[in-house]
């Protein structure tokens, strides 16, 4: 299921990252790698703040839809 559908506070393991090659490389540079753990901190109007590798990152709904957990 895409990251945009998970509940806040639950740790999830990244299974797959979709999208174009440049999108995948960008997300990888932020720390979104297959097998990594990501936790949604909060969501507002589709935009999300997530915790990954002890960092908080804000991503849009379109990016969150490309990250499968």
C-alpha positions in Angstrom: 0.0 0.0 0.0 1.3 3.5 -0.7 2.8 5.6 2.2 0.0 8.1 1.8 -2.5 5.6 3.2 -0.7 4.5 6.4 -1.7 5.8 9.9 0.5 8.3 11.7 2.8 6.8 14.3 3.1 3.3 12.8 6.6 2.3 11.6 6.5 0.8 8.1 9.1 -1.0 6.0 9.6 0.3 2.5 8.9 -2.5 0.0 9.1 -0.6 -3.4 9.7 2.8 -4.8 7.9 3.6 -8.1 8.1 6.5 -10.5 10.8 7.6 -13.0 14.5 6.9 -12.5 15.1 10.5 -11.4 12.3 10.4 -8.9 13.6 7.2 -7.4 17.2 8.6 -7.2 15.8 11.8 -5.5 13.9 9.8 -2.9 16.9 7.5 -2.3 19.1 10.6 -1.7 16.6 11.6 1.0 16.9 8.2 2.7 13.9 6.3 1.2 15.6 3.0 0.4 14.0 -0.5 0.1 14.1 -2.2 3.5 14.3 1.1 5.4 11.8 2.1 8.1 9.6 5.1 7.7 7.1 6.5 10.2 4.4 9.1 9.3 4.5 11.9 11.9 1.6 14.0 10.6 -0.5 14.7 7.6 -2.2 17.9 6.5 -4.0 18.3 3.1 -2.2 15.4 1.6 1.3 16.7 2.6 3.1 14.5 5.0 5.9 14.8 7.5 7.8 11.5 7.9 10.6 10.3 10.1 13.3 8.4 8.2 16.8 7.6 9.5 16.3 9.9 12.5 15.4 12.9 10.2 12.0 14.5 9.6 11.2 15.2 6.0 8.2 16.8 4.4 6.9 15.2 1.2 3.8 15.8 -1.0 1.1 13.3 -1.6 2.4 12.6 -5.2 5.7 11.5 -3.7 4.1 9.5 -0.9 2.0 7.6 -3.5 5.2 6.4 -5.1 6.6 4.8 -1.9 5.1 1.4 -1.2 5.2 -0.1 2.3 
